[in-house]
Amino acid sequence: MAVGSKITGVGGYLPNNLVTNHDLEKMMDTSDEWIRQRTGIEQRYWVDDSTATSDLALEACLAALDDAKLKKEEIDLIVLSTLSGDVDFPGCACFLQAKLGLPGVPALDIRQQCTGFIYGLSIADNFIKCGPYKNVLVVGAEIHSKGMDKTTRGRDISVLFGDGAGAVVLSKTEVNNPETDSHIIFHDLHADGRFAMDLGMPAPGTSHGPNRMDQEMLDKNLHFGVMNGQKVFINAVKKMPETLRHSLNAVEKELSDIDLFLFHQANLRINQKVGDILKIPAEKVFNTVQKYGNTTSATIPLGMRDAIEAGKLRPGMLISLTAFGSGFTWGTIILRF
């Protein structure tokens, strides 16, 4: 018998404001056809003015707790991944902890963008295996709509992103039979900071001179995201298959052994290309980017929630979670659900 961790609850939350590609046509020089052809995205959800990232995270956590049939007081640790915190500091996990009403419970922020949920699950898994923690909330939550250039100038990025949150409860478990018992089997994490600003937001920051933010930075639009789309695509379709193959080799499994593949939802064309490279049957890949756009660290847990509701993800299945994103960061988790 070994100590491990397993997912006992899954939850997600989306804001109410549905924004279609046709709505974006009214804001910038773009078209529904252009967006669909290049990204596969048809719509996304944006928050209203009064909503903060921790508000989305709270709803996702409550849904995950309900699914796990746990009381919030049974949570020992909160791990939150976001690039769009409520404020610059303190960390967003502290605001979430307060809204959950869990004073004293440790709250940890990680900023690994699109790979954040995988990093978060890996961290939580190790906390459970090495310490006294029994139940950990792992959350990915993002509000992109308040930080995008919604004009023609910023369309290459602003058509891609949506707001949302997804969460899981990760709980301590005894692994008696590694082949059949639900648990996280393996995680594989990577980063390459040489490409950091091929997808990022330059300002505010300490790398520009005497001020973290000033009028010159605003005039240069450094407070909006920048992306080298071609470099992101090329690296994503290379690194995602690499980490997935490495992970399967490490646990002595074949691609055919995986019952469901959950990829980060940045661009449907990336996921289709990865599937083609690995020769994965389309019915084994579950995508949500068409409905939600890229919700960054929320995409994988939101996908898990939807896959469960659609009957595509069931207990006992061997699944993989693979992501690539800003940093560059990438990684895979293999687990028995």
N, C-alpha and C positions, 0 to 999 in steps of 0.2 A: 504494500500500500504506500502511495506517495501523496503528498499534499499538492493540490493544484487549485486552479480557479476555473469557474464556468460562468457563462452568461445565464442569469436567472430571470432577467426582465429586460424588455426592450421598449423604448418609447420615443415618440417624435412629436414635433410641433411646428406648424407653419402659420405665419401671419395671415390675416384675412384678405389682404389686397392682392388680387390676381392681376398680373401684368402680362399681357400677350405681346407677341412680336408686333402685332398691328398697333398696339399702344406705343411701342418704341418708335414706330414710323412717324408718329406725331412729334417726337422729341428730337429726332436726328435723321440724317440722310442714310437710311437703311431700309431693308424690306424683309418681310416675312420669309420670302424665298431665299434671300441671301443668308439669313441667320440659320434657317433649317439646313440648307445645303452644306454649310461650313461647320455647324455645331450639332445639329440634330435637335436643338432647343426650340420648343414651341411656346413656352410660357414660363413664368417664375412668380414668386410671391415676395412682396415688399412690405415692410412694416409701416405703421403710421408714425407721426412725428414724436409721439410720447413714449414709444417702446424702446427699451434698452436690451442689449444682448442678454443680460442676466434674466430678463423677463422671459425670453424665449427658452433659455436653458432651464428655468424653473419649471415651465410647463412640460418640457420633455422629461425632466427628472421625475416629476409627479406621475407621469404616465408609466415610466419604467418601474417605479416603486409599486404602482398598482399592479402591473403585470407580474412582478416578482412576489406579490403578496407580502411585502415587507412594510413595516412602519419606518418612517424617516429616522426615528431615533436609533434604528439598528444600523445606520450607516456610520462607518468608521473613518472614511476618507473621501474627499471630493477631488477628482482630477478633471479639470476643464481645459479644453483646447479651443482657443479663439485667436484671431488676429484683429478682432474688432471689439475690444473691451469697452465697458461702460465709460471708463476714463483711462487716461494714460497710465496712472497708477493710483491706488493699489490694484492688484490683480483682480480680474473679473470673478474668479472663484470665490473671493471673499464676499462680494455682493450677492452671489448665488447662495452662499452659505447662510447669510443673514436672512434672505428671503425664504429659505427652507426652514429657518428657525432652529439652527443647529450650532449654537455657540460652543466653541471649544473644539469642534471637529476640524482637523487639519484640512486646508483647502489649497490646492496646488494648481497654478496656471502653467500651461506649456504653449509655446508659440511655434508650432511646426506646420502651420498652414494646412495644406491639403492632406498631408500625411499625419496630421495631428491626432486623429482618433486612433490610428494604429500605434503611434508613439504612446498615447495615453493608456491604451489597453496593455501594452507591454510593461509600462511602469506599474500599473495597478496589479498585474499578474505577479510581478516580482515583489511588490509590497506584501501581497497575500502569502506568497511562498516563504518569505524571509521574516515576516513579522507577525504581530498579533492581530492584524486586520482580517475581518471576516467578510465584510460587505463594503464594496467601493462603488461609488457613482462615477462613471466615466462619461463625459459629456463633450459633444462638439456643438458649438453654437456660433452663428455668424449673422451680422447685419452688414451687408455690403451696400445696400441702396443709399445709405447716408454718406458714403465716401467715394462715390463714383462721379466722373464727369459725364453727365447725361446729355452731352451735345455731340455733334458729328465728330469733333476732335477726339472724344474719348470712346467712340463707339466700339472699337475693337475689343475693349475690356467690358464696357457697360452692358453689352448685349449678353454677356456670358453668365452673370452672377445673380443669385437670388439670396433671400434671407431664410433662415430656418434653424432648427436645432434637433439633435438626436441624442439619445442617452441609453446607456445600458447599466444594469446592476451586475457587477462581477462579484461572485461569492466563493468563499473557500469551499473546497470539495475534496473528498477522498477519491483518489484514482486507483481503483483496484484492477481494472482491465483497461489499459491504455487504448485498446482497439475499439472499445464500445462505449466507455464512460465519457460523458460530456465534460470537456475541459479544453483549455488552451494548450495546444501541443507544441507550437514553435512560433517564435517571432524573429524577424530579420529586418534590421533597421540600417539605413544608410543616409549619408549627406555628402554634398560637394559644394562648399561655399564659394568656389571659384566662379560659379554661375549665379551668385546670390541676386544680383540686380538685373538678371534677365527676366525676372518676374518679382516685382516688389513695389514698395511705396517709399520713395526717397526721403520724404519729410513728413512730420518733424523728425529731427535726428541730430546727433552730436558730430556728425562727420563733415558738416558744411562750413564750419568756422565758429565764430563766437556765440552764435545764437542757434538754439534748436529749431526756431521758426522765426522768419521775418518776412517783410513784404516782398523782398526779391524772390524768395522761395515760392510765395504765393503767385507772384507774377509769372514765374516759370512753370506753374502748375505741378510743382514737385510733391504736392500733397495728394495727388491722384496717382493711382497705380500705373506702372509701366510694364510692358511685356514684349519680349522677343518671341512672337508666336511660333515661328519656324523652329527656333532652338528648343522651345518647350516641347513641341510635338516630337521632334527627332529624339530627344532624350527620353521622353515618356515612353515611346514605343520601343525603346531599347532597354531601359532600366526596369520597367514593369515585368516583362518576360524574364529578365535575368533574376530578379529577386524571387519571383514565383518558382522558377525552375530550381534555384538554389534551395529554397525552403522545402520543396517536395523531395529533393535528393536527400536533404538532411533527415527527413522523417521516413525515408525509404518508401515513398509513394509515387505514383504516376499521375499525370494530368487526368487520366481517365478515372482515377479513384475519387476525384473531387466531384461532389454532387451539385454544388452551386458556387459560382465565381461572383464575388461582389467587388467590383472595381470602383475606385474613386470616380465621381461623376463630374469631370471637367468638360468633356467634349465627346459626343457620341462617336465621332470619327476616330479618336484615339482608342476608345474601347473596342471598336470594330477592328481596327488595325491590330491591336494586341491579340484579339481573338483569332484573327486570320493567321498571325505569326505562329501562334501556339496550336492552331487547328482545333480550337474549342467549339463544340456545337453551340449554335446561337441560343438554343433553349436552355443551356446551362449558365448563361450570363444574364444577370438581372440589372436592368438600367432604369434610372429615374430622372436622368438629366433632361429628358423631353418635358417633364412636368415641372421641375423645380429649378432648372439651371444648375450652376455650380454653387453649392452652399458650403464649399470648402470642407472644413472638418466635420460638418454635419452630414455629408453625403452618404457615408457608409452606414451609420446607424439609422438614418432615414430609409435607406435601401433595405436594411434588415427588417425594419418595421413593416414596410410595404410588401416585402417578399413573404413575410409571415401571414399578413392579411390576404395575400393572393394565393396562399397555399403552396408557394414555391420553396419556402424554408420551413423545415419540420424537424422536430427533435430526432437526434441520431444521425443527422446528415453530416458529412465531412465537407467543410466549406473553407474557402480562402478569401481573405481580405487583402487587397493590394492597392497601393496608392502611389502617386508621384505628384510633386508640387514644388512650390517656391522653396528656395533654400540653396540649391535644389535638395530636396529630401525625397526618399522613397522607401518602401518597405512592404512586407507581407506578414500576415498572421495566418497560420493553419490551426483550425480548431474543430472539435467535434461539438456540434450544437446540442 
